[in-house]
Amino acid sequence: MAHSIFVREIVEGCRKPPQLLAYDIGSQHEARSLVQGIATSYKEHGEHFNSGLCWFKLDGKTYELYCWDH
């Protein structure tokens, strides 16, 4: 099963439509590791407990990162 990574901006508590960041990742473990690695590369970042959903802040904006199985 292939996996993809999506990113979306959070504006005033509302989530904008997601944008594809990467696709055709071989395993869920690899996709989650990439999501966590990308998020932690930013000074302000975190992870929603046990969901695989990470967030980061860039230029005053908040973004979510997550992987999706397809």
ABEGO torsion letter per residue (X at the ends): XBBBBBBBBBBGGBBBBBBBABBGBABAAAAAAAAAAAAAABABBBBBBGAGBBBBBBGGBBBBBBBBBX
